[in-house]
Amino acid sequence: FIPGNNPGMLQSCDIFEADAVIFDLEDAVSTTEKDSARFLVTNYLKTYDPALEVVVRINGFDTPFYQKDLNELLKLENLNTIMLPKARVSDLITLSKMIKDSNKNIKIIPIIEQAISLIEVEEIARFELVDGILLGAEDYTKDLEVVRNFIIQMDNSMIELFDRLWSREDEKRKEKLNELFKTNNNILERKK
C-alpha cells in the first residue's frame, strides 16, 4: 500500500518491479489530507502509466469521501482495479453500476472488514467485476469487538502456510507441515 498523500512514494512505486501497486486513499491518509491524496494519485496516474497493475483503495461508502474518489478515478484510463473497504452487497451494486456506466474495464477487490460482510461474502464473490476478496483482519476484529492477539496471528499464518504447502504434491513438505502444526499446538497449549 502506498499512501496517496506521499509524492515521493508515488514516484518510486515501480522500482521494486512488483506485479501491482495499491495506492491508498483510505487508512494510510488522515481525514485532513483526503482531498490532496486524491489529487496527487489521480494526477500521478494522468501523467505516468506504471508498467504494472494499478489498484486504488478508495474510501468506504460509509464516509463522505468515496463519491469524490470515484468521480475522479473513473475518469482515468490506466486504473485496473478498485479496492473497496468495508464492502457490502449494496456497495458492490452501486460500484458495479458506476463502473459499467463509465465504460471502463475496471475490476473490484472487496475487503471484508465487518461481520455483516462475512455473512454476505458468498453473494459478494458472485459479482461479475469481483477479481478477488481480502479479509481486513484489523477492522474485522474491531467490528467484532475482540482483540487480535498472538494466537490469532499464529493461526492465520499457519492457515496461509498450510495453503501454500498442501497445494504441492511433495510428501516432505506435508511432513514438515504436520511438524509445524504440532509445534503450533504445543505453543498454544503453553499459552493457556
N, C-alpha and C positions, 0 to 999 in steps of 0.2 A: 504494500500500500504506500503510495506516495502522497503526502499531504498536498492538497491542491493549492495551498497558500504558501508553498515553498518554491520560488522560481528556480533556485539552484538545482533542486532535486528534479524538477520538471525537465530541465535542460539535459540532465545526465541520465534520464530514465532508460536509455537503451544501451548503456555502456557494459552492462553485465550480460548482454545477449540472452535475456530471458525470452520465453515464448510469448509472454503477455506482460502488460503493465496495468496496474489498477491505480487510477487517480482517485483520491478520496476527497469528497466534498462533505462527508458526514462526520464521523467520530474524530478524525485527526484535525478537524478545523473548528476553532472556537466560534461561538454564535456571532461574535462581533466581526468575524472575518469571512463569513459565508459568501457575501457578495463578491469580495475581492478574490476569493478562491475560485468561484465560478468564472469570473472574468479571466483570471490567469489560465485556467485549464482550457476554456473554450478558445481563447486567443492563441495559446500554445498550439492547440490542435488545428487551428485555421492556418497557422504559419508552418508548422512542421508535421510531417507524416511519419511517425516512428515505424520502423520495419518490424513491427510486432503487433500482436493483438492488443487493441485499446479497449480497456474496461473502465467505466466510471461508476463509482459507488455514489449514488445520489443521496440526498437527504430523504428520510422516510415520509410517507404520506401522512404521518401524524404530526408533521412540522409545517410551518409556514414557508419553507424554503423549496420544497420539492417541485412546485409548479414552475418557478423561475429556472430551476436546474433543467427541467425537461424542455422548457421553451427554448433555451439556448442550445442544449445538447442535440436536440432533434434537427437542428439546422446544419450540423456537422456532416461531412462526407466520410470521415475516417473513424467513426465510432463503431466498434464491433458489438459491444455488449454493455448493457446497463445492469449494475448490481443494485438490487432493491432490498434495503434493510427493513427489518420488522415486517416481512412480506405477509400479506393476507390475500385470500382469493379475490376479494373485492378490489384490492390494489392492482392485482395482476390483470383483472378485467379492464380496468381503466388504462393501465400502462400499455397493455397489448393493443387496445384500440388506438391510443395515441401514436404508437409506433406504426401500425398499419396505415393510419391516416397520413403519416409523414412519407409513406412510400419508401421507407428505408429498410435495409436488411440488417436489423439490429436484434440481437438475442438478449435474453434476460436470465440473470442468475439471482434467484430469490434467496434471501438469508432468513433462516428460521431462527427467530430470536424471542418468540413468545410461545407460551403453552398452547394458545389457540392456533397458532401457525403449525405446530406439530400435529394437532388434530386435523388440520386441513391439508397436510403435506401431500397426501395421495392426489388430491384434486389439483394442488399447486403443480405437481410433477406432470400432470397431463396437459398443461398449457402448451400450445404449439411452439411458442417462442422460447420456452424454458430450455436452457442449454446446460444446466447443472444446478445443484442446490447446495448451499453451505449451511452449516449449523453455527450460529453465533453463540458460543457457549457462555461468554461473559454476560451478555444481555439476557440470555435464556435463563441462567441461574438467578439473575436479578429478578426477572419476571416471576420465577417460582418462589422467590424469597428464601433461597437456600444459599449456603456458602460453597463456592467452588474451591475444593481443597486438594491436597496432595493425592489422596486416594482416587478422586475422580480424574485428576490429570493422569495418574498412573494407568488407570483403566482405559482412558481414551488412547493413550499411547500404545497400550497393549492391543487394543482393537485395531489400530492402524497397522501395527506390526503384524498382527495376525492376518490381516487382509493382504498385505504385501507378500508375506512368506507363504501363506497357504495357497495362493493362486498359482504358485510354481509347483511343478511336479518333481521336486527334489526332496527325497526322503531325509537327507541330512538336515535340511532346513526345517522340516517338520519336527524332527527330533529336537533341534535347538529351540524351536518354538515351545514345545512341551516343557523343556527345561526352564525356559523363561516364565511360563505360567506357574510352574511350581515355585520358582523364586518369588514371583509376584504374590502368590498366595501366602507364602511364608512372611513376607513383608507386611501384608495386610493383617495377618494373624498377630504379629508383634505389635502393630499399631493399636489393637483392641485393648 
